[in-house]
Amino acid sequence: MRRPNGPALRTPPAPTPAQPRPEPQPPQRPRRPAPESPETAGAGEPKSAARAREPLDLTARLDRAEPATSSPPGLRASFASWRELRRAVSARRRIEREEARRFTARTRRRRQIRLAVAAVVVVVLGGAVVTAYSPVMALRHIDVVGVQSVNAAEVRQALAGELGKPLPLVSSADVRRALDDFRLIESYSTQLEPPSTLVVRITERTPLAVVKHAASYEVVDEAGVVLSAGASPQAGLPVVTVPSGQQPQDSAGFRAAAAVIAALPAAIRGTVTAASASSANNVTLTLSGGKKVVWGGTDQMQLKTADLEALLKGAAGASVYDVSSPRAPITR
């Protein structure tokens, strides 16, 4: 049969059946050959191969190569200095740690001592406060000291309202209010004596002169406080004349005369029977026997007193002694 002209038609090949893909296998590590003993290793092998299997001794080679690889002297010295420096730094750090430990222990001991002292102080103060305000320290006894004209029983009765109070609560204002009514008391002081006693020390007013007031004679002290009154003057005290209508406390003449009488020695003061002062600079004294002393003001008291003592001894027959000018005293 004749084939037609033109390109030949190719028949496609028949499909082949699909083949199954092989599964991947894990890689196998190559196995090392088992070591052989020298006897078995040498059997059937040349001597060169046997020598190649023997371990090499490199000690001799390293010994021979050491001079070529040794450090130079400068590097070796630097390394030695570095090691010494490391040792010094380590030693210093060790000393610093010991000092820090010692300082910390000292500080801890000081803190403990301070805390202990503070605790003791707190306990003592707390105990003192509790004890001071407890009934153990309540006022139960009042002692009055230094009285002669003042009645001590009346003073204790006036202070009876303070009994039962703790001693720290006894105030000076309460004591002052209780003693204000006692005219004979010039000053006082108080002292608390634990556990339950109050001591009152009194300074009484000293009678200095007598002032005539209306039909009575009043005994007064240097401040002009009236201590007592009577129908006749008290013996041993000079009578001071006060301008009419004035009280002794308000009179400048009385204050000057009282200051002069208080400054005289006891021997001369006992001979003064009267005193008068129309002003603060014109004080006149009357002595026993009618003798007059022209004193003047209250300046130069010591010098005037010395002049008067000398005149009384040197001119006992005189009737007037003028010491108002102490630099030139005169008698008449």
BAVEX-360352 format. One record per residue (C-alpha): residue in one letter; residue number from 1; x, y, z. Coordinates in Angstrom, 1 decimal, padded with zeros to 4 digits. Layout:
# BAVEX-360352
+---------+-----+--------+--------+--------+
! residuo ! num !      x !      y !      z !
+---------+-----+--------+--------+--------+
!       a ! NUM !      X !      Y !      Z !
...
+---------+-----+--------+--------+--------+
//
This chain:
# BAVEX-360352
+---------+-----+--------+--------+--------+
! residuo ! num !      x !      y !      z !
+---------+-----+--------+--------+--------+
!       m !   1 !  000.0 !  000.0 !  000.0 !
!       r !   2 !  001.2 !  003.4 ! -000.9 !
!       r !   3 !  001.6 !  005.9 !  001.9 !
!       p !   4 !  000.1 !  009.3 !  001.3 !
!       n !   5 !  002.4 !  012.2 !  000.7 !
!       g !   6 !  003.0 !  014.7 !  003.4 !
!       p !   7 !  004.3 !  014.4 !  006.8 !
!       a !   8 !  004.0 !  011.1 !  008.3 !
!       l !   9 !  001.5 !  010.8 !  011.2 !
!       r !  10 !  003.1 !  009.5 !  014.4 !
!       t !  11 !  001.1 !  007.3 !  016.6 !
!       p !  12 !  001.4 !  008.3 !  020.2 !
!       p !  13 !  002.9 !  005.6 !  022.4 !
!       a !  14 !  000.7 !  003.7 !  024.7 !
!       p !  15 !  000.7 !  004.9 !  028.3 !
!       t !  16 !  002.7 !  002.9 !  030.7 !
!       p !  17 !  001.3 !  001.9 !  034.0 !
!       a !  18 !  002.4 !  004.2 !  037.1 !
!       q !  19 !  005.3 !  002.8 !  039.1 !
!       p !  20 !  005.3 !  003.2 !  042.9 !
!       r !  21 !  007.8 !  005.8 !  044.3 !
!       p !  22 !  010.4 !  004.4 !  046.6 !
!       e !  23 !  010.1 !  005.6 !  050.3 !
!       p !  24 !  013.1 !  007.7 !  051.6 !
!       q !  25 !  015.5 !  005.9 !  053.8 !
!       p !  26 !  017.3 !  007.5 !  056.8 !
!       p !  27 !  020.9 !  008.2 !  056.1 !
!       q !  28 !  023.2 !  005.5 !  057.4 !
!       r !  29 !  026.3 !  006.5 !  059.4 !
!       p !  30 !  029.4 !  004.9 !  058.1 !
!       r !  31 !  030.7 !  002.4 !  060.5 !
!       r !  32 !  034.2 !  002.6 !  061.7 !
!       p !  33 !  036.3 ! -000.4 !  061.2 !
!       a !  34 !  036.9 ! -002.3 !  064.5 !
!       p !  35 !  040.4 ! -001.7 !  065.9 !
!       e !  36 !  042.7 ! -004.4 !  065.2 !
!       s !  37 !  045.3 ! -005.7 !  067.6 !
!       p !  38 !  048.9 ! -005.2 !  066.7 !
!       e !  39 !  049.2 ! -008.8 !  065.9 !
!       t !  40 !  046.3 ! -008.8 !  063.5 !
!       a !  41 !  047.2 ! -005.2 !  062.2 !
!       g !  42 !  050.6 ! -006.2 !  061.3 !
!       a !  43 !  049.6 ! -009.3 !  059.5 !
!       g !  44 !  049.5 ! -008.9 !  055.8 !
!       e !  45 !  050.5 ! -005.1 !  056.0 !
!       p !  46 !  053.8 ! -003.6 !  055.2 !
!       k !  47 !  056.0 ! -002.1 !  057.9 !
!       s !  48 !  055.5 !  001.5 !  056.8 !
!       a !  49 !  051.8 !  001.1 !  057.3 !
!       a !  50 !  052.4 ! -000.3 !  060.8 !
!       r !  51 !  054.6 !  002.6 !  061.8 !
!       a !  52 !  052.0 !  005.0 !  060.5 !
!       r !  53 !  049.5 !  003.5 !  062.9 !
!       e !  54 !  051.8 !  003.8 !  066.0 !
!       p !  55 !  051.2 !  007.0 !  068.2 !
!       l !  56 !  053.7 !  009.8 !  067.7 !
!       d !  57 !  055.8 !  011.1 !  070.6 !
!       l !  58 !  056.0 !  014.9 !  070.1 !
!       t !  59 !  057.7 !  015.7 !  073.5 !
!       a !  60 !  061.1 !  015.8 !  072.0 !
!       r !  61 !  060.0 !  017.9 !  069.1 !
!       l !  62 !  058.3 !  020.4 !  071.5 !
!       d !  63 !  061.4 !  020.5 !  073.7 !
!       r !  64 !  063.4 !  021.3 !  070.6 !
!       a !  65 !  060.9 !  023.9 !  069.5 !
!       e !  66 !  060.5 !  025.6 !  072.9 !
!       p !  67 !  063.4 !  028.1 !  072.5 !
!       a !  68 !  061.9 !  029.4 !  069.3 !
!       t !  69 !  058.4 !  030.0 !  070.9 !
!       s !  70 !  059.4 !  031.2 !  074.5 !
!       s !  71 !  058.3 !  034.7 !  075.6 !
!       p !  72 !  060.7 !  037.6 !  075.5 !
!       p !  73 !  062.1 !  038.8 !  078.8 !
!       g !  74 !  060.1 !  042.1 !  078.8 !
!       l !  75 !  056.8 !  040.2 !  078.3 !
!       r !  76 !  057.7 !  037.8 !  081.1 !
!       a !  77 !  058.5 !  040.7 !  083.4 !
!       s !  78 !  055.2 !  042.4 !  082.5 !
!       f !  79 !  053.3 !  039.2 !  083.3 !
!       a !  80 !  055.1 !  038.9 !  086.7 !
!       s !  81 !  054.3 !  042.6 !  087.5 !
!       w !  82 !  050.7 !  042.0 !  086.5 !
!       r !  83 !  050.5 !  039.0 !  088.8 !
!       e !  84 !  052.0 !  041.0 !  091.7 !
!       l !  85 !  049.4 !  043.8 !  091.0 !
!       r !  86 !  046.6 !  041.3 !  091.1 !
!       r !  87 !  047.9 !  039.9 !  094.4 !
!       a !  88 !  048.1 !  043.5 !  095.9 !
!       v !  89 !  044.6 !  044.3 !  094.7 !
!       s !  90 !  043.3 !  041.1 !  096.2 !
!       a !  91 !  045.0 !  041.8 !  099.5 !
!       r !  92 !  043.7 !  045.3 !  099.5 !
!       r !  93 !  040.2 !  044.2 !  098.8 !
!       r !  94 !  040.4 !  041.6 !  101.6 !
!       i !  95 !  041.6 !  044.3 !  104.0 !
!       e !  96 !  038.8 !  046.6 !  103.0 !
!       r !  97 !  036.3 !  043.9 !  103.5 !
!       e !  98 !  037.6 !  043.2 !  106.9 !
!       e !  99 !  037.6 !  046.9 !  107.8 !
!       a ! 100 !  034.1 !  047.3 !  106.5 !
!       r ! 101 !  033.0 !  044.3 !  108.5 !
!       r ! 102 !  034.7 !  045.7 !  111.6 !
!       f ! 103 !  033.2 !  049.1 !  111.0 !
!       t ! 104 !  029.7 !  047.6 !  110.5 !
!       a ! 105 !  030.0 !  045.6 !  113.7 !
!       r ! 106 !  031.2 !  048.8 !  115.6 !
!       t ! 107 !  028.3 !  050.8 !  114.2 !
!       r ! 108 !  025.9 !  048.0 !  115.1 !
!       r ! 109 !  027.1 !  047.9 !  118.7 !
!       r ! 110 !  026.8 !  051.7 !  118.9 !
!       r ! 111 !  023.3 !  051.6 !  117.6 !
!       q ! 112 !  022.4 !  048.9 !  120.1 !
!       i ! 113 !  023.9 !  050.9 !  122.9 !
!       r ! 114 !  022.0 !  054.0 !  121.9 !
!       l ! 115 !  018.8 !  052.1 !  121.6 !
!       a ! 116 !  019.4 !  050.5 !  125.0 !
!       v ! 117 !  020.1 !  053.9 !  126.6 !
!       a ! 118 !  017.1 !  055.5 !  125.0 !
!       a ! 119 !  014.9 !  052.6 !  126.2 !
!       v ! 120 !  016.2 !  053.0 !  129.8 !
!       v ! 121 !  015.6 !  056.8 !  129.7 !
!       v ! 122 !  012.1 !  056.3 !  128.4 !
!       v ! 123 !  011.3 !  053.7 !  131.1 !
!       v ! 124 !  012.8 !  055.9 !  133.9 !
!       l ! 125 !  011.0 !  059.0 !  132.7 !
!       g ! 126 !  007.8 !  057.2 !  132.2 !
!       g ! 127 !  008.0 !  055.6 !  135.7 !
!       a ! 128 !  008.8 !  059.0 !  137.2 !
!       v ! 129 !  005.8 !  060.6 !  135.5 !
!       v ! 130 !  003.5 !  057.8 !  136.5 !
!       t ! 131 !  004.8 !  057.9 !  140.1 !
!       a ! 132 !  004.7 !  061.7 !  140.4 !
!       y ! 133 !  001.0 !  061.9 !  139.4 !
!       s ! 134 ! -000.1 !  058.8 !  141.4 !
!       p ! 135 ! -001.7 !  058.9 !  144.8 !
!       v ! 136 !  001.7 !  057.9 !  146.3 !
!       m ! 137 !  002.9 !  061.5 !  145.7 !
!       a ! 138 ! -000.2 !  063.2 !  147.0 !
!       l ! 139 !  000.3 !  066.1 !  149.4 !
!       r ! 140 ! -000.4 !  065.1 !  153.0 !
!       h ! 141 !  001.8 !  067.3 !  155.2 !
!       i ! 142 !  002.4 !  071.1 !  155.3 !
!       d ! 143 !  005.4 !  072.4 !  157.3 !
!       v ! 144 !  005.5 !  076.2 !  158.1 !
!       v ! 145 !  009.0 !  077.5 !  158.9 !
!       g ! 146 !  010.3 !  080.9 !  160.0 !
!       v ! 147 !  007.2 !  082.4 !  161.7 !
!       q ! 148 !  007.1 !  084.3 !  165.0 !
!       s ! 149 !  004.2 !  086.7 !  164.8 !
!       v ! 150 !  002.3 !  084.7 !  162.2 !
!       n ! 151 !  000.2 !  081.8 !  163.4 !
!       a ! 152 !  001.5 !  078.6 !  161.7 !
!       a ! 153 ! -001.8 !  076.8 !  162.3 !
!       e ! 154 ! -003.7 !  079.5 !  160.4 !
!       v ! 155 ! -001.2 !  079.2 !  157.5 !
!       r ! 156 ! -001.8 !  075.4 !  157.3 !
!       q ! 157 ! -005.5 !  075.9 !  157.5 !
!       a ! 158 ! -005.3 !  078.4 !  154.6 !
!       l ! 159 ! -003.4 !  075.8 !  152.5 !
!       a ! 160 ! -005.7 !  072.9 !  153.4 !
!       g ! 161 ! -007.3 !  073.0 !  150.0 !
!       e ! 162 ! -004.0 !  071.7 !  148.5 !
!       l ! 163 ! -004.1 !  068.5 !  150.5 !
!       g ! 164 ! -004.6 !  065.4 !  148.4 !
!       k ! 165 ! -003.2 !  066.9 !  145.2 !
!       p ! 166 ! -000.1 !  065.3 !  143.6 !
!       l ! 167 !  003.0 !  067.3 !  144.4 !
!       p ! 168 !  003.6 !  068.4 !  140.7 !
!       l ! 169 !  000.0 !  069.9 !  140.6 !
!       v ! 170 !  000.5 !  072.2 !  143.6 !
!       s ! 171 !  000.9 !  075.5 !  141.9 !
!       s ! 172 !  002.5 !  078.7 !  143.3 !
!       a ! 173 ! -000.5 !  080.7 !  142.2 !
!       d ! 174 ! -002.8 !  078.7 !  144.5 !
!       v ! 175 ! -000.3 !  079.1 !  147.4 !
!       r ! 176 ! -000.1 !  082.9 !  146.8 !
!       r ! 177 ! -003.9 !  083.3 !  146.8 !
!       a ! 178 ! -004.0 !  081.4 !  150.1 !
!       l ! 179 ! -001.4 !  083.6 !  151.7 !
!       d ! 180 ! -002.5 !  087.0 !  150.4 !
!       d ! 181 ! -004.6 !  087.7 !  153.5 !
!       f ! 182 ! -001.6 !  087.5 !  155.9 !
!       r ! 183 ! -000.4 !  091.0 !  156.2 !
!       l ! 184 !  002.6 !  090.1 !  158.4 !
!       i ! 185 !  004.1 !  087.9 !  155.6 !
!       e ! 186 !  006.6 !  089.9 !  153.6 !
!       s ! 187 !  007.7 !  087.0 !  151.4 !
!       y ! 188 !  007.7 !  083.3 !  151.3 !
!       s ! 189 !  009.1 !  080.3 !  149.4 !
!       t ! 190 !  007.8 !  076.8 !  148.9 !
!       q ! 191 !  009.7 !  073.5 !  148.6 !
!       l ! 192 !  008.3 !  070.1 !  147.6 !
!       e ! 193 !  009.7 !  067.2 !  149.5 !
!       p ! 194 !  008.7 !  063.9 !  148.1 !
!       p ! 195 !  006.8 !  061.9 !  148.7 !
!       s ! 196 !  004.1 !  064.0 !  150.4 !
!       t ! 197 !  005.4 !  067.2 !  152.1 !
!       l ! 198 !  005.1 !  070.9 !  151.3 !
!       v ! 199 !  007.5 !  073.2 !  153.1 !
!       v ! 200 !  006.6 !  076.9 !  153.3 !
!       r ! 201 !  009.4 !  079.2 !  154.4 !
!       i ! 202 !  008.0 !  082.6 !  155.6 !
!       t ! 203 !  009.8 !  085.9 !  156.0 !
!       e ! 204 !  007.8 !  088.2 !  158.3 !
!       r ! 205 !  007.5 !  091.9 !  158.0 !
!       t ! 206 !  009.6 !  093.8 !  160.5 !
!       p ! 207 !  007.9 !  096.6 !  162.4 !
!       l ! 208 !  009.8 !  099.8 !  161.7 !
!       a ! 209 !  007.8 !  102.8 !  162.9 !
!       v ! 210 !  004.5 !  104.0 !  164.2 !
!       v ! 211 !  002.2 !  106.3 !  162.2 !
!       k ! 212 ! -000.6 !  108.2 !  164.0 !
!       h ! 213 ! -003.8 !  107.9 !  162.1 !
!       a ! 214 ! -006.9 !  109.6 !  163.6 !
!       a ! 215 ! -007.1 !  108.5 !  167.2 !
!       s ! 216 ! -005.0 !  105.3 !  166.8 !
!       y ! 217 ! -001.4 !  104.5 !  166.3 !
!       e ! 218 ! -000.6 !  102.1 !  163.4 !
!       v ! 219 !  002.5 !  099.9 !  163.4 !
!       v ! 220 !  004.0 !  099.8 !  159.9 !
!       d ! 221 !  007.0 !  098.3 !  158.2 !
!       e ! 222 !  009.4 !  100.0 !  155.8 !
!       a ! 223 !  006.9 !  099.7 !  152.9 !
!       g ! 224 !  004.2 !  101.4 !  155.0 !
!       v ! 225 !  002.1 !  098.2 !  155.4 !
!       v ! 226 !  000.0 !  098.4 !  158.5 !
!       l ! 227 !  000.8 !  095.4 !  160.8 !
!       s ! 228 ! -001.2 !  096.3 !  163.8 !
!       a ! 229 ! -003.0 !  099.3 !  165.5 !
!       g ! 230 ! -003.5 !  100.5 !  169.0 !
!       a ! 231 ! -004.5 !  103.4 !  171.1 !
!       s ! 232 ! -001.0 !  104.2 !  172.1 !
!       p ! 233 !  002.3 !  104.0 !  170.3 !
!       q ! 234 !  004.3 !  100.8 !  170.5 !
!       a ! 235 !  007.3 !  101.1 !  172.7 !
!       g ! 236 !  010.7 !  101.0 !  171.0 !
!       l ! 237 !  009.5 !  102.3 !  167.6 !
!       p ! 238 !  009.8 !  105.9 !  166.4 !
!       v ! 239 !  006.7 !  107.9 !  165.5 !
!       v ! 240 !  006.8 !  109.1 !  161.9 !
!       t ! 241 !  004.7 !  112.1 !  161.1 !
!       v ! 242 !  002.9 !  111.9 !  157.8 !
!       p ! 243 !  001.3 !  114.9 !  156.1 !
!       s ! 244 ! -002.4 !  115.0 !  156.8 !
!       g ! 245 ! -004.6 !  113.1 !  154.4 !
!       q ! 246 ! -001.8 !  110.8 !  153.1 !
!       q ! 247 ! -001.3 !  107.1 !  153.7 !
!       p ! 248 !  002.2 !  105.9 !  154.5 !
!       q ! 249 !  002.4 !  103.9 !  151.2 !
!       d ! 250 !  001.5 !  107.0 !  149.2 !
!       s ! 251 !  003.7 !  109.5 !  151.0 !
!       a ! 252 !  007.2 !  110.3 !  149.6 !
!       g ! 253 !  008.2 !  111.8 !  152.9 !
!       f ! 254 !  007.3 !  108.7 !  154.8 !
!       r ! 255 !  009.3 !  106.5 !  152.3 !
!       a ! 256 !  012.3 !  108.8 !  152.8 !
!       a ! 257 !  012.1 !  108.8 !  156.6 !
!       a ! 258 !  011.6 !  105.0 !  156.6 !
!       a ! 259 !  014.6 !  104.4 !  154.4 !
!       v ! 260 !  016.8 !  106.6 !  156.7 !
!       i ! 261 !  015.6 !  104.8 !  159.9 !
!       a ! 262 !  016.2 !  101.3 !  158.2 !
!       a ! 263 !  019.8 !  102.4 !  157.2 !
!       l ! 264 !  020.8 !  103.5 !  160.7 !
!       p ! 265 !  022.9 !  101.1 !  162.8 !
!       a ! 266 !  020.9 !  099.3 !  165.5 !
!       a ! 267 !  022.6 !  101.3 !  168.3 !
!       i ! 268 !  021.5 !  104.6 !  166.8 !
!       r ! 269 !  018.1 !  103.4 !  165.6 !
!       g ! 270 !  017.2 !  102.4 !  169.1 !
!       t ! 271 !  017.6 !  106.0 !  170.2 !
!       v ! 272 !  015.3 !  107.5 !  167.5 !
!       t ! 273 !  012.0 !  108.5 !  169.0 !
!       a ! 274 !  010.4 !  110.5 !  166.1 !
!       a ! 275 !  011.0 !  111.3 !  162.5 !
!       s ! 276 !  009.4 !  113.8 !  160.1 !
!       a ! 277 !  009.8 !  114.6 !  156.4 !
!       s ! 278 !  008.0 !  117.3 !  154.6 !
!       s ! 279 !  009.6 !  116.1 !  151.4 !
!       a ! 280 !  011.9 !  113.4 !  150.2 !
!       n ! 281 !  014.9 !  115.7 !  150.7 !
!       n ! 282 !  014.1 !  117.1 !  154.1 !
!       v ! 283 !  014.2 !  114.3 !  156.7 !
!       t ! 284 !  014.6 !  115.2 !  160.4 !
!       l ! 285 !  015.2 !  112.7 !  163.2 !
!       t ! 286 !  014.6 !  113.2 !  166.9 !
!       l ! 287 !  016.8 !  111.3 !  169.3 !
!       s ! 288 !  016.2 !  110.5 !  173.0 !
!       g ! 289 !  016.9 !  113.6 !  175.1 !
!       g ! 290 !  015.4 !  115.9 !  172.5 !
!       k ! 291 !  018.5 !  116.0 !  170.2 !
!       k ! 292 !  017.8 !  116.8 !  166.5 !
!       v ! 293 !  019.4 !  115.3 !  163.4 !
!       v ! 294 !  019.1 !  117.2 !  160.2 !
!       w ! 295 !  019.5 !  114.4 !  157.6 !
!       g ! 296 !  018.4 !  115.9 !  154.3 !
!       g ! 297 !  017.8 !  113.5 !  151.4 !
!       t ! 298 !  018.4 !  109.8 !  151.0 !
!       d ! 299 !  021.7 !  110.2 !  149.0 !
!       q ! 300 !  025.1 !  109.3 !  150.5 !
!       m ! 301 !  023.6 !  107.2 !  153.3 !
!       q ! 302 !  026.7 !  105.5 !  154.4 !
!       l ! 303 !  028.8 !  108.7 !  154.5 !
!       k ! 304 !  026.1 !  110.5 !  156.5 !
!       t ! 305 !  025.8 !  107.6 !  158.9 !
!       a ! 306 !  029.6 !  107.6 !  159.5 !
!       d ! 307 !  029.5 !  111.4 !  160.2 !
!       l ! 308 !  026.6 !  111.0 !  162.6 !
!       e ! 309 !  028.4 !  108.3 !  164.6 !
!       a ! 310 !  031.5 !  110.5 !  164.8 !
!       l ! 311 !  029.5 !  113.6 !  165.9 !
!       l ! 312 !  027.7 !  111.7 !  168.6 !
!       k ! 313 !  031.0 !  110.6 !  170.0 !
!       g ! 314 !  032.9 !  113.8 !  169.6 !
!       a ! 315 !  030.2 !  116.3 !  170.3 !
!       a ! 316 !  027.9 !  114.6 !  172.8 !
!       g ! 317 !  026.8 !  117.9 !  174.3 !
!       a ! 318 !  025.4 !  119.3 !  171.1 !
!       s ! 319 !  021.6 !  119.5 !  170.5 !
!       v ! 320 !  021.6 !  119.6 !  166.7 !
!       y ! 321 !  023.6 !  117.4 !  164.3 !
!       d ! 322 !  023.5 !  118.5 !  160.7 !
!       v ! 323 !  024.8 !  115.8 !  158.3 !
!       s ! 324 !  022.8 !  117.0 !  155.2 !
!       s ! 325 !  026.2 !  118.0 !  153.7 !
!       p ! 326 !  028.3 !  115.0 !  154.6 !
!       r ! 327 !  031.5 !  116.7 !  153.4 !
!       a ! 328 !  031.0 !  119.5 !  156.0 !
!       p ! 329 !  028.8 !  118.2 !  159.0 !
!       i ! 330 !  028.1 !  120.7 !  161.7 !
!       t ! 331 !  026.7 !  120.7 !  165.2 !
!       r ! 332 !  024.9 !  123.3 !  167.2 !
+---------+-----+--------+--------+--------+
//
